[in-house]
Amino acid sequence: MRELVGIILLWVVVVGPVRADGPKPPINLVIIGLGHDAVGDFISRVRHDHDVQLVGIVESNQILVTRYARLFNLSTNFFDSSLEDLVAKTNVQAAVVFTSTFEHRRVVETCASHKIDVMLEKPLAVNMEDALGIAAAANKSGIQIIVDYETSWYSSVQTAYAITHDRHAISDMRKIIVTAGDQGPKEAGCSDTFLDWLTDPVLNGGGALTDFGCYGANLVTWFMNGQRPASVFAVAQHIKPEIYTKVEDEATIVITYPQSQGVIEAYVPRLRQPRVPVTTFAKHDFLCFRNTSQHSTSPEKMPEITRLEGQSLSEALVEETIADRL
């Protein structure tokens, strides 16, 4: 599990500074891969985004090409079987990748050879070797890599960070607990194509340990200011072996630092809706932020800490409904 946190630390370095220039023409964007179910929502959103221009989709699986061409009323000429074919006829500036995690390194190295910036679905890589390969390709070519750990933009997470770091409103942090999970990909109705690699320990790098544990590794690393942990260990279990035969569906990861701990609870079996609550414990206080996926960083919307009468602990609760993802 030290490797998982190491990959997160490496991602922080790879991303680099975000460019903040004035208004520019739309970025020519390509989608690589249709094997991740999140791609459908992304296509529907990006087609109405004036900041980018979708110029093509790369996918060699003709069943997926036909499915998405029909779903979004796209010509099959809009699809190419390889990035090289698309680049030969179109100026591509950025790529969004919806392949299996195992394919991330190959895709990034190909994009790097064409100076194309890349966004990957989480996690960054299936192992440290591939993570280092991605970092090397990005550094050599000068491209930017970003991983879509969407929980980083949840309003509750932003509020927790503002209270603990920007406001310094509680004492020194002693523990942060991140819980990530849902009812399970099969139970949620994920496509067979997605399930085939999502539940494969080679193609996805693991089960709940990596698929949900990566959220916690990312958030704990951020809250701990990029510190390298002293130790990392984990316990993984198969609660639903009849459904998830190859990968674990329950995991607890403990990350230790000289003066604090990070605890990541990653599981499939119980939650009806996806959620990533964050709890931080300080020397004299604690904060609990739970159940939100709304993206908001507006300072005026961030709540004050409430001191509970007669108690030595403070609790700030942020409860928001899950955003509609249709």
Buried (B, 14 or more C-beta within 10 A) or exposed (E): BBBBBBBBBBBEEBEBEEEEEEEEEEBBBBBBBBBBBBBBEBBEEBEEEEEBBBBBBBBEEEEBBEBBBEEEEBEEEBBBEEBEEBBEEEEBBBBBBBBBBBBBBEBBBBBBBBEBBBBBBBBBBBBBEBBBBBBBBBBEBEBBBBBBBBBBBBBBBBBBBBBBEEEEBBEEBBBBBBBBBBBBBBEBEBBEBBBBBBBBBEBBBBBBBBBBBBBBBBBBBBBBEEBEBEEBEBEBBBBBEEBBEEBBBBBBBBBBBEEBBBBBBBBBBEBEEBBBBBBBBBEEBBBBBBBBBBBBBEEEEBEEEEEEEEEEEBBBEBEBEEEEEE
